[in-house]
Amino acid sequence: MGYAFFVLKKLFRRNAVIYVPIAVNVAVAVILVFVFFTLAFNFSSATDSLYADNLAFYTVNIYSYEGMTAERAAEYADTEGAESCRVAYADTVYAEGLGGSVIPATYCSGDLALLGGEAFAAGGMPESGDEAAVTCSLVYFLGMEPDEAVGLEFTLAEGGESRTCTVAGVLGEAECSGLNAALYSDVLVPGGGDTVACVTLRFTRDADISAAIAGLDEEGADYMSDYRTLDTMRAVYDIISAVMFACGGVLGLLFALGARAAVEYTYKENILLWSLMKTFGGRNSDSFLISLLLTALPVLAGAAAGIGLGALLLAGLSSAQFALWGVPFSVVSAFSAPAVGITAGAGVCVTLLLALMNGYSYGRLDVSAALRYSE
Amino acid sequence: MIEAEGITFTYKKTNEVQAVRGVSLRIESGSFVSVVGRSGSGKSTLLHCLSGLLTPDSGSVRYDGTDIYAMKDRELSAFRNANIGFVFQNFYLEPNFNLLENVMLPLLVRRMSVRQAKARAMETLKKFGIDDRAYHFPAEMSGGECQRAAIARAIVGDPTYIFADEPTGNLDRQNGRLIVETLHELKDSYGKTVIMVTHNEADTEGSDAVYVTEDGKISVR
């Protein structure tokens, strides 16, 4: 080993040039990840802000006991061009209770799955059609605290029939924001229809629905504008995510090519020494060890760092993307850690293979030709 | 004693060139043998085949009865390290190593400690009168000094056989003469067997045997 390290020490400066592209590669990966997360954070903050400041307000303010029907809701949706809001009134029924108010409830079991178990400010996930989750904003709107609402009973009125429901959990605000911001219904009951973001209309009892709709026209325009902004931001984010993903892929490819080139470079650059060592009776294993230490370890470290960061980037992208596709975060998070490990491990294995190829090349070195080549 | 029997070697990478054609020869221990021939006549290839650097396509090379090409790579490496020293036309001194480190290389390959190798290399450099240049790099040395350092490196491990491939090829006449004299001294004073390839007829003076190569074949002069 003394001999190996003696040679290594001497060669380090000459071969240091290969560490530069590796360092640059890693730096680019770090920057890419940093940019991505900064971007994601800023988008998240922007959409949070947009949602908190504007959209949330418009989701919780209308109620109609007698007047609101699916037809009227559709009329309102038409008025506001609400098809882009994905309003789903067909699933709307009426809930009576909760401090005397009567509110429309929307079956959105898909939303519940998306929200997962971590979204509750109080209580937990409703487990049957007799239980419901309500939003914080609704509870605050009713002048209650989340803890107080849990366990309250209310009546769901549907198709002329009614049934009693219990509030099992109160959804926090946080999960209804950020990149995954969706306009959730204020009352969510398992066993409902499709997963849709719903504008919940709530009217005061005996309200003049025409006047309420008219009053909303002006605000609705702002709302639609904000919602379109949100949609635009999401679309832009999707595009940027795709670009970042492509950059990550190109980076990974360049890294693999760079690692191979580095291995070849050091092999050729040191060919005189390899030849001399073999000429003077050096064993293949000695030179293999030196070439491995010289080229493989820095490349390996760089690859591990680069690919690890790339994997993190991929995982970051994936979790955001999967969430947008409606895959529960719990599922994504369960798979992202092994994915990072597997990706980084695969990268390390590939790089190690490259180093082994270098050692193999040395083993097959034609000293006679190599000496002439080195001239 | 080195005995070569029917050595054939063909370069196959591009056009097939048969560089050595069925060469047989016998080199007595402690002798000085010169191999002369025109450029491209196969003399360097023959030297590499004889010294265990280039495996011939057919034939055998025996050192005191042992066929070196029947050895495993590890055994052949150990054999070369213990028994063979090399001197090349272009010196082949590692430019990143100073003179001392270049001379130490065969000893380090032998697993000698760096400290011991340094002491022995310095002693060898002293024999050749270039110990004052021990910490200089090859680029800072003259051709003659580089070749003397290369010879020092060839004998530092006390090998029995010295293979010199056109050792005067890159030197002026005076330095070339000095190098040939040094090689003769290795034979005369240290009992080494020296096999020298050259294209310069004058260098063969004083050789115990002179072989001439032509088109891959060899004949005794």
Interface residues (C-beta under 8 A of the other chain):
Chain A: G2 Y3 F6 V7 K10 L11 R13 R14 L272 L273 S275 L276 M277 K278 T279 F280 G281 G282 R283 N284 D286 D366 V367 S368 A369 L371 S374 E375
Chain B: K13 T45 H48 L53 L54 D73 R74 S77 A78 F79 R80 N81 A82 I84 F86 F88 N90 Y92 E94 P95 N96 F97 E101 L105 P106 L108 V109 R110 R111 S113 V114 G157
